[in-house]
Amino acid sequence: MLQKRILAFAIILAAAVTAGHAHAVQPAGATRGGVHFDIINATFDSVTGIAVAPSGGTTFRDIDIGPPLQGGFNQLTLDMPRGDCLRDLRVTFRNGRVLYLPGIDVCRSTGLRLTAR
């Protein structure tokens, strides 16, 4: 009887250890794609374009935002393309101003609020 209990305990313990490894945290440099990322425009100008690149990269990929995102706390949800967690964003405003935002972690944050300076 004692041997059956020890065997049952060993099986349960092995299952718990195996299940624990199935939910491991992504290591640094892991990739994630298809995530939703919110942009809140709290500026006084409309956003006409948003582009994304790997952090430190120079090849930006334009993201279709549809009509301009007007200022005044309007919000837009983007579908981020696949890639590393750390991204650089380039935001273009109607007046031609370009805002460069390096090192945004799209795996840890769900959005960004643009504010007037």
DSSP file (Angstrom, degrees, kcal/mol; ACC not computed):
  #  RESIDUE AA STRUCTURE BP1 BP2  ACC     N-H-->O    O-->H-N    N-H-->O    O-->H-N    TCO  KAPPA ALPHA  PHI   PSI    X-CA   Y-CA   Z-CA
    1    1 A M     >        0   0    0      0, 0.0     4,-1.8     0, 0.0     5,-0.1   0.000 360.0 360.0 360.0 -41.9    0.0    0.0    0.0
    2    2 A L  H  >  +     0   0    0      1,-0.2     4,-2.3     2,-0.2     5,-0.2   0.872 360.0  54.5 -63.6 -37.4    2.8    2.4    0.9
    3    3 A Q  H  > S+     0   0    0      1,-0.2     4,-2.4     2,-0.2    -1,-0.2   0.880 106.2  51.9 -65.1 -37.3    4.5    1.7   -2.5
    4    4 A K  H  > S+     0   0    0      2,-0.2     4,-2.6     1,-0.2    -1,-0.2   0.893 109.9  49.0 -65.8 -39.7    1.3    2.6   -4.3
    5    5 A R  H  X S+     0   0    0     -4,-1.8     4,-2.6     2,-0.2    -2,-0.2   0.908 111.9  48.4 -66.3 -41.7    1.1    5.9   -2.5
    6    6 A I  H  X S+     0   0    0     -4,-2.3     4,-2.4     2,-0.2    -2,-0.2   0.917 113.0  48.2 -64.6 -42.4    4.7    6.7   -3.2
    7    7 A L  H  X S+     0   0    0     -4,-2.4     4,-2.2     2,-0.2    -2,-0.2   0.918 112.1  48.9 -63.6 -44.1    4.2    5.9   -6.9
    8    8 A A  H  X S+     0   0    0     -4,-2.6     4,-2.3     1,-0.2    -2,-0.2   0.912 111.7  49.5 -62.7 -42.4    1.0    8.0   -7.1
    9    9 A F  H  X S+     0   0    0     -4,-2.6     4,-2.6     1,-0.2    -2,-0.2   0.909 110.1  51.0 -62.3 -42.6    2.9   10.9   -5.4
   10   10 A A  H  X S+     0   0    0     -4,-2.4     4,-2.3     2,-0.2    -1,-0.2   0.887 110.3  49.2 -63.6 -39.5    5.8   10.6   -7.9
   11   11 A I  H  X S+     0   0    0     -4,-2.2     4,-2.2     2,-0.2    -2,-0.2   0.919 112.7  46.8 -65.8 -44.6    3.3   10.6  -10.8
   12   12 A I  H  X S+     0   0    0     -4,-2.3     4,-2.2     2,-0.2    -2,-0.2   0.908 112.9  49.8 -64.0 -42.4    1.5   13.7   -9.5
   13   13 A L  H  X S+     0   0    0     -4,-2.6     4,-2.3     2,-0.2    -2,-0.2   0.910 110.5  49.6 -63.3 -43.4    4.9   15.5   -8.9
   14   14 A A  H  X S+     0   0    0     -4,-2.3     4,-2.2     1,-0.2    -1,-0.2   0.893 111.1  49.8 -63.7 -39.6    6.1   14.7  -12.4
   15   15 A A  H  X S+     0   0    0     -4,-2.2     4,-2.4     2,-0.2    -1,-0.2   0.893 110.4  50.1 -65.8 -39.7    2.9   16.0  -13.9
   16   16 A A  H  X S+     0   0    0     -4,-2.2     4,-1.9     2,-0.2    -2,-0.2   0.900 111.3  48.1 -66.2 -40.7    3.2   19.2  -11.9
   17   17 A V  H  X S+     0   0    0     -4,-2.3     4,-1.3     2,-0.2    -2,-0.2   0.916 112.8  48.7 -66.0 -42.6    6.8   19.8  -12.9
   18   18 A T  H  X S+     0   0    0     -4,-2.2     4,-0.9     1,-0.2     3,-0.3   0.914 111.3  49.5 -63.4 -43.5    5.9   19.2  -16.6
   19   19 A A  H  X S+     0   0    0     -4,-2.4     4,-0.6     1,-0.2     3,-0.5   0.856 105.6  58.3 -65.1 -34.6    2.9   21.6  -16.4
   20   20 A G  H >< S+     0   0    0     -4,-1.9     3,-0.6     1,-0.2    -1,-0.2   0.845 103.9  51.6 -63.6 -34.0    5.1   24.2  -14.8
   21   21 A H  H >< S+     0   0    0     -4,-1.3     3,-1.1    -3,-0.3    -1,-0.2   0.729  97.9  66.7 -75.7 -21.2    7.5   24.2  -17.8
   22   22 A A  H 3< S+     0   0    0     -4,-0.9    -1,-0.2    -3,-0.5    -2,-0.2   0.732 102.6  46.9 -71.4 -20.9    4.6   24.6  -20.3
   23   23 A H  T << S+     0   0    0     -3,-0.6    -1,-0.3    -4,-0.6    -2,-0.1  -0.092  80.0 152.8-111.7  33.4    4.0   28.2  -18.9
   24   24 A A    <   -     0   0    0     -3,-1.1     2,-0.1     1,-0.1    -3,-0.1  -0.303  50.0-106.4 -65.5 148.1    7.5   29.4  -18.9
   25   25 A V        -     0   0    0      1,-0.1    -1,-0.1     0, 0.0    -2,-0.0  -0.464  41.3 -98.2 -72.1 144.1    8.0   33.2  -19.3
   26   26 A Q        -     0   0    0     -2,-0.1    -1,-0.1     1,-0.1     3,-0.1  -0.418  42.3-122.0 -63.0 134.8    9.4   34.3  -22.7
   27   27 A P    >   -     0   0    0      0, 0.0     3,-1.7     0, 0.0    -1,-0.1  -0.286  41.3 -74.6 -72.5 164.5   13.1   34.9  -22.5
   28   28 A A  T 3  S+     0   0    0      1,-0.3     3,-0.1    57,-0.0     0, 0.0  -0.318 122.5  28.0 -57.9 139.0   14.7   38.2  -23.4
   29   29 A G  T 3  S+     0   0    0      1,-0.2    -1,-0.3    -3,-0.1    -3,-0.0   0.519  87.2 150.5  85.1   5.4   14.7   38.9  -27.1
   30   30 A A    <   -     0   0    0     -3,-1.7    55,-1.1    54,-0.1     2,-0.3  -0.258  41.5-122.9 -66.9 159.5   11.6   36.7  -27.6
   31   31 A T  E     +A   84   0A   0     53,-0.2     2,-0.3    54,-0.1    53,-0.2  -0.742  26.8 179.6-107.1 155.3    9.3   37.6  -30.5
   32   32 A R  E     +A   83   0A   0     51,-2.9    51,-0.5    -2,-0.3     2,-0.3  -0.972   5.4 178.3-151.2 136.2    5.7   38.4  -30.4
   33   33 A G        +     0   0    0     -2,-0.3    49,-0.2    49,-0.2     3,-0.1  -0.918  56.2  36.0-138.4 164.4    3.4   39.3  -33.3
   34   34 A G  S    S+     0   0    0     46,-1.7     2,-0.2    -2,-0.3    -1,-0.1   0.693  75.9 151.5  69.7  18.7   -0.2   40.1  -34.0
   35   35 A V        -     0   0    0     45,-0.4    45,-2.8    46,-0.1     2,-0.4  -0.547  46.9-121.7 -82.8 148.3   -0.5   42.0  -30.7
   36   36 A H  E     -B   79   0B   0     43,-0.2     2,-0.4    -2,-0.2    43,-0.2  -0.732  29.8-173.4 -87.3 137.1   -2.9   44.8  -30.3
   37   37 A F  E     -B   78   0B   0     41,-2.3    41,-3.3    -2,-0.4     2,-0.3  -0.988  13.7-141.1-137.8 123.3   -1.3   48.1  -29.3
   38   38 A D  E     -Bc  77 111B   0     72,-2.7    74,-2.6    -2,-0.4     2,-0.5  -0.669   9.5-164.7 -90.4 136.5   -3.3   51.3  -28.4
   39   39 A I  E     -Bc  76 112B   0     37,-3.1    37,-2.2    -2,-0.3     2,-0.6  -0.987   4.2-165.7-116.5 122.1   -2.3   54.8  -29.4
   40   40 A I  E     -Bc  75 113B   0     72,-2.7    74,-3.2    -2,-0.5     2,-1.0  -0.947  10.1-150.1-109.2 121.2   -4.0   57.6  -27.6
   41   41 A N  E     +Bc  74 114B   0     33,-3.1    32,-2.1    -2,-0.6    33,-1.1  -0.777  28.8 161.1 -96.1  97.9   -3.5   61.0  -29.3
   42   42 A A  E     + c   0 115B   0     72,-2.6    74,-0.7    -2,-1.0    -1,-0.1   0.060  46.6 101.8-101.3  22.0   -3.6   63.6  -26.5
   43   43 A T  S    S-     0   0    0      2,-0.3    29,-1.3    72,-0.2    30,-0.2  -0.293  82.6-114.7 -93.1-176.4   -1.9   66.2  -28.7
   44   44 A F  S    S+     0   0    0     27,-0.2     2,-0.3    -2,-0.1    27,-0.2   0.404  92.6  67.3 -98.3   0.3   -3.5   69.1  -30.6
   45   45 A D  S    S-     0   0    0     25,-0.1    -2,-0.3    24,-0.0     2,-0.2  -0.851  84.9-106.6-123.1 156.2   -2.6   67.8  -34.1
   46   46 A S        -     0   0    0     -2,-0.3    48,-2.6    24,-0.2     2,-0.5  -0.567  26.3-127.9 -81.9 142.9   -3.8   64.7  -36.1
   47   47 A V  E     +DE  69  93C   0     22,-2.7    22,-2.4    46,-0.2    46,-0.3  -0.800  27.3 176.4 -88.0 125.9   -1.6   61.7  -36.6
   48   48 A T  E     +     0   0C   0     44,-2.6     2,-0.3    -2,-0.5    17,-0.2   0.601  61.9  16.8-106.0 -15.4   -1.4   60.8  -40.3
   49   49 A G  E     - E   0  92C   0     43,-1.6    43,-3.1    20,-0.1     2,-0.4  -0.987  50.2-168.8-159.3 147.4    1.1   57.9  -40.1
   50   50 A I  E     -FE  63  91C   0     13,-0.6    13,-3.0    -2,-0.3     2,-0.3  -0.999  12.2-178.5-135.9 134.0    2.7   55.4  -37.8
   51   51 A A  E     -FE  62  90C   0     39,-2.2    39,-2.6    -2,-0.4     2,-0.3  -0.951   8.8-155.4-131.1 152.7    5.7   53.2  -38.7
   52   52 A V  E     +FE  61  89C   0      9,-2.3     9,-3.2    -2,-0.3    37,-0.2  -0.960  13.2 171.8-131.4 145.6    7.5   50.5  -36.7
   53   53 A A  E     - E   0  88C   0     35,-2.1    35,-2.9    -2,-0.3     7,-0.1  -0.961  44.8 -85.3-142.9 158.3   11.0   49.0  -36.8
   54   54 A P  E >   - E   0  87C   0      0, 0.0     3,-3.0     0, 0.0    33,-0.2  -0.379  68.9 -80.3 -59.1 147.6   13.0   46.7  -34.7
   55   55 A S  T 3  S+     0   0    0     31,-1.8     3,-0.1     1,-0.3    31,-0.1  -0.294 120.3  10.1 -56.4 126.2   14.7   48.6  -31.9
   56   56 A G  T 3  S+     0   0    0      1,-0.3    -1,-0.3    -3,-0.1     2,-0.1   0.394 104.5 126.0  84.7  -3.0   17.8   50.3  -33.2
   57   57 A G    <   -     0   0    0     -3,-3.0    -1,-0.3     1,-0.1    -4,-0.1  -0.340  53.2-152.9 -85.4 168.7   16.8   49.4  -36.8
   58   58 A T  S    S+     0   0    0     -3,-0.1     2,-1.1     1,-0.1    -1,-0.1   0.455  70.6  91.7-117.5  -6.4   16.5   51.7  -39.7
   59   59 A T        -     0   0    0     -5,-0.1     2,-0.3     2,-0.0    -1,-0.1  -0.767  60.5-168.5 -96.2  95.9   13.9   49.8  -41.8
   60   60 A F        -     0   0    0     -2,-1.1     2,-0.5    -7,-0.1    -7,-0.2  -0.622  10.0-149.6 -85.9 142.7   10.5   51.2  -40.7
   61   61 A R  E     -F   52   0C   0     -9,-3.2    -9,-2.3    -2,-0.3     2,-0.1  -0.959  18.9-127.3-112.8 121.6    7.3   49.4  -41.8
   62   62 A D  E     -F   51   0C   0     -2,-0.5     2,-0.5   -11,-0.2   -11,-0.3  -0.412  16.9-148.2 -67.9 140.9    4.3   51.6  -42.3
   63   63 A I  E     -F   50   0C   0    -13,-3.0   -13,-0.6    -2,-0.1     2,-0.5  -0.951  20.0-120.5-110.7 128.6    1.1   50.5  -40.4
   64   64 A D        +     0   0    0     -2,-0.5   -15,-0.1     1,-0.2   -13,-0.0  -0.552  35.9 170.8 -70.3 116.7   -2.2   51.3  -42.0
   65   65 A I        -     0   0    0     -2,-0.5    -1,-0.2     1,-0.4   -16,-0.1   0.417  31.9-141.9-105.8  -0.7   -4.1   53.6  -39.6
   66   66 A G        +     0   0    0    -18,-0.1    -1,-0.4     3,-0.0     3,-0.1  -0.544  67.3  10.9  75.0-140.7   -6.9   54.5  -41.9
   67   67 A P  S    S-     0   0    0      0, 0.0   -20,-0.1     0, 0.0     3,-0.0  -0.289 105.5 -74.3 -67.5 158.7   -8.1   58.1  -41.6
   68   68 A P        -     0   0    0      0, 0.0     2,-1.0     0, 0.0   -20,-0.2  -0.183  43.7-121.0 -54.4 143.2   -6.0   60.5  -39.5
   69   69 A L  B     -D   47   0C   0    -22,-2.4   -22,-2.7    -3,-0.1   -20,-0.1  -0.780  33.9-139.5 -87.8 104.9   -6.2   60.0  -35.8
   70   70 A Q     >  -     0   0    0     -2,-1.0     4,-0.6   -24,-0.3   -29,-0.2  -0.250  15.0-111.6 -67.8 152.0   -7.4   63.4  -34.5
   71   71 A G  T  4 S+     0   0    0    -27,-0.2   -29,-0.2     1,-0.1   -27,-0.2  -0.131  81.1  81.4 -72.3 175.3   -6.0   65.0  -31.4
   72   72 A G  T  4 S-     0   0    0    -29,-1.3   -30,-0.2   -31,-0.2    -1,-0.1   0.841 120.5 -51.2  93.6  38.6   -8.0   65.4  -28.2
   73   73 A F  T  4 S+     0   0    0    -32,-2.1   -31,-0.2     1,-0.2     2,-0.2   0.748  87.0 155.5  71.9  27.6   -7.7   62.0  -26.6
   74   74 A N  E  <  -B   41   0B   0    -33,-1.1   -33,-3.1    -4,-0.6     2,-0.3  -0.589  29.3-145.2 -80.5 151.5   -8.9   60.0  -29.6
   75   75 A Q  E     -B   40   0B   0    -35,-0.2     2,-0.3    -2,-0.2   -35,-0.2  -0.889  17.7-173.7-126.3 149.1   -7.7   56.4  -29.6
   76   76 A L  E     -B   39   0B   0    -37,-2.2   -37,-3.1    -2,-0.3     2,-0.6  -0.997  16.2-143.9-138.5 137.8   -6.6   53.8  -32.2
   77   77 A T  E     -B   38   0B   0     -2,-0.3     2,-0.3   -39,-0.2   -39,-0.2  -0.926  20.6-162.4-106.0 124.0   -5.8   50.2  -31.8
   78   78 A L  E     -B   37   0B   0    -41,-3.3   -41,-2.3    -2,-0.6     2,-0.7  -0.701  19.4-133.9-101.2 152.3   -3.0   48.9  -34.1
   79   79 A D  E     -B   36   0B   0     -2,-0.3   -43,-0.2   -43,-0.2   -44,-0.1  -0.927  29.7-142.9-101.2 106.8   -2.1   45.3  -35.0
   80   80 A M        -     0   0    0    -45,-2.8   -46,-1.7    -2,-0.7   -45,-0.4  -0.461  15.6-119.7 -70.5 137.5    1.7   45.2  -34.5
   81   81 A P        -     0   0    0      0, 0.0   -46,-0.1     0, 0.0   -49,-0.1  -0.330  42.9 -80.4 -70.2 161.4    3.6   43.1  -37.1
   82   82 A R  S    S+     0   0    0    -49,-0.2     2,-0.3   -48,-0.1   -49,-0.2  -0.249  79.8  97.9 -59.6 148.7    5.6   40.1  -35.9
   83   83 A G  E    S-A   32   0A   0    -51,-0.5   -51,-2.9    -3,-0.1     4,-0.1  -0.959  70.5 -30.1 159.7-172.8    9.0   40.9  -34.4
   84   84 A D  E     -A   31   0A   0     -2,-0.3   -53,-0.2   -53,-0.2    22,-0.2  -0.168  56.7-113.8 -64.4 162.4   11.0   41.4  -31.3
   85   85 A C  S    S+     0   0    0    -55,-1.1    21,-2.6    20,-0.1     2,-0.5   0.883 100.2  71.9 -66.8 -39.3    9.4   42.9  -28.2
   86   86 A L  E     + G   0 105C   0     19,-0.2   -31,-1.8    20,-0.1     2,-0.3  -0.694  67.9 170.8 -84.8 124.8   11.5   46.1  -28.3
   87   87 A R  E     -EG  54 104C   0     17,-2.7    17,-3.3    -2,-0.5     2,-0.4  -0.916  31.2-134.8-131.2 155.5   10.4   48.4  -31.2
   88   88 A D  E     -E   53   0C   0    -35,-2.9   -35,-2.1    -2,-0.3     2,-0.4  -0.933  24.4-155.6-105.4 134.8   11.0   51.9  -32.4
   89   89 A L  E     -EG  52 101C   0     12,-2.8    12,-3.2    -2,-0.4     2,-0.5  -0.887   8.8-161.9-112.7 143.6    8.0   53.9  -33.5
   90   90 A R  E     -EG  51 100C   0    -39,-2.6   -39,-2.2    -2,-0.4     2,-0.5  -0.981  10.5-168.1-124.0 117.1    7.8   56.8  -35.9
   91   91 A V  E     -EG  50  99C   0      8,-3.1     8,-3.3    -2,-0.5     2,-0.5  -0.917   3.5-159.6-110.8 126.3    4.7   58.9  -35.6
   92   92 A T  E     -EG  49  98C   0    -43,-3.1   -44,-2.6    -2,-0.5   -43,-1.6  -0.904   7.2-154.4-109.4 132.6    4.0   61.5  -38.3
   93   93 A F  E >   -E   47   0C   0      4,-2.9     3,-2.1    -2,-0.5   -46,-0.2  -0.628  29.7-108.3-102.6 162.0    1.6   64.4  -37.7
   94   94 A R  T 3  S+     0   0    0    -48,-2.6   -47,-0.1     1,-0.3    -1,-0.1   0.825 117.4  58.8 -57.4 -35.5   -0.5   66.4  -40.1
   95   95 A N  T 3  S-     0   0    0    -49,-0.2    -1,-0.3     1,-0.1     3,-0.1   0.422 122.9-103.2 -78.1   3.5    1.8   69.5  -39.7
   96   96 A G  S <  S+     0   0    0     -3,-2.1    -2,-0.1     1,-0.3     2,-0.1   0.277  75.2 141.1  95.2 -10.5    4.8   67.4  -40.9
   97   97 A R        -     0   0    0     -5,-0.1    -4,-2.9     1,-0.0     2,-0.5  -0.416  38.1-152.9 -66.7 139.8    6.3   66.9  -37.5
   98   98 A V  E     -G   92   0C   0     -6,-0.2     2,-0.5    -3,-0.1    -6,-0.2  -0.972   3.6-159.0-118.4 128.3    7.8   63.5  -36.9
   99   99 A L  E     -G   91   0C   0     -8,-3.3    -8,-3.1    -2,-0.5     2,-0.5  -0.934   5.5-157.9-108.9 122.7    8.1   62.0  -33.4
  100  100 A Y  E     -G   90   0C   0     -2,-0.5   -10,-0.2   -10,-0.2    -2,-0.0  -0.895   8.4-174.3-104.2 123.2   10.6   59.2  -33.0
  101  101 A L  E     -G   89   0C   0    -12,-3.2   -12,-2.8    -2,-0.5     3,-0.4  -0.890  10.8-163.4-120.9  99.0   10.0   56.9  -30.0
  102  102 A P  E     +     0   0C   0      0, 0.0   -14,-0.2     0, 0.0   -47,-0.1  -0.477  60.1  15.5 -84.7 152.2   12.8   54.3  -29.5
  103  103 A G  E     +     0   0C   0      1,-0.2     2,-0.5    -2,-0.2   -15,-0.2   0.821  67.8 170.3  66.2  38.4   12.7   51.2  -27.4
  104  104 A I  E     -G   87   0C   0    -17,-3.3   -17,-2.7    -3,-0.4     2,-1.0  -0.721  28.3-141.6 -82.0 125.2    8.9   50.6  -26.9
  105  105 A D  E  >  -G   86   0C   0     -2,-0.5     4,-1.7   -19,-0.2     3,-0.4  -0.763  20.4-179.1 -90.6 100.9    8.3   47.2  -25.3
  106  106 A V  T  4 S+     0   0    0    -21,-2.6    -1,-0.2    -2,-1.0   -20,-0.1   0.564  78.7  60.1 -79.2  -7.6    5.2   45.9  -27.0
  107  107 A C  T  4 S+     0   0    0    -22,-0.3    -1,-0.2     1,-0.1   -21,-0.1   0.775 114.1  33.1 -85.7 -28.7    5.2   42.7  -25.0
  108  108 A R  T  4 S+     0   0    0     -3,-0.4     2,-0.3   -23,-0.1    -2,-0.2   0.694 117.5  52.2-101.3 -22.7    5.0   44.5  -21.6
  109  109 A S     <  -     0   0    0     -4,-1.7     3,-0.1     1,-0.1    -1,-0.0  -0.855  59.2-155.5-117.4 154.1    2.8   47.5  -22.5
  110  110 A T  S    S-     0   0    0     -2,-0.3   -72,-2.7     1,-0.1     2,-0.3   0.456  70.2 -14.9-104.8  -3.2   -0.5   47.6  -24.2
  111  111 A G  E     -c   38   0B   0    -74,-0.3     2,-0.3   -34,-0.1   -72,-0.2  -0.991  54.2-117.6-178.3-175.9   -0.3   51.1  -25.5
  112  112 A L  E     -c   39   0B   0    -74,-2.6   -72,-2.7    -2,-0.3     2,-0.6  -0.998  13.6-144.1-146.8 140.8    1.1   54.6  -25.7
  113  113 A R  E     -c   40   0B   0     -2,-0.3     2,-0.5   -74,-0.2   -72,-0.2  -0.944  14.0-150.6-111.6 118.4   -0.2   58.1  -25.0
  114  114 A L  E     -c   41   0B   0    -74,-3.2   -72,-2.6    -2,-0.6     2,-0.3  -0.761  21.3-174.1 -86.7 127.3    1.0   60.9  -27.2
  115  115 A T  E     -c   42   0B   0     -2,-0.5   -72,-0.2   -74,-0.1     2,-0.2  -0.869  27.5-106.7-123.2 156.7    1.1   64.2  -25.4
  116  116 A A              0   0    0    -74,-0.7   -73,-0.0    -2,-0.3     0, 0.0  -0.547 360.0 360.0 -77.0 144.6    1.8   67.8  -26.5
  117  117 A R              0   0    0     -2,-0.2    -1,-0.1     0, 0.0   -74,-0.0   0.445 360.0 360.0 -92.5 360.0    5.1   69.2  -25.3
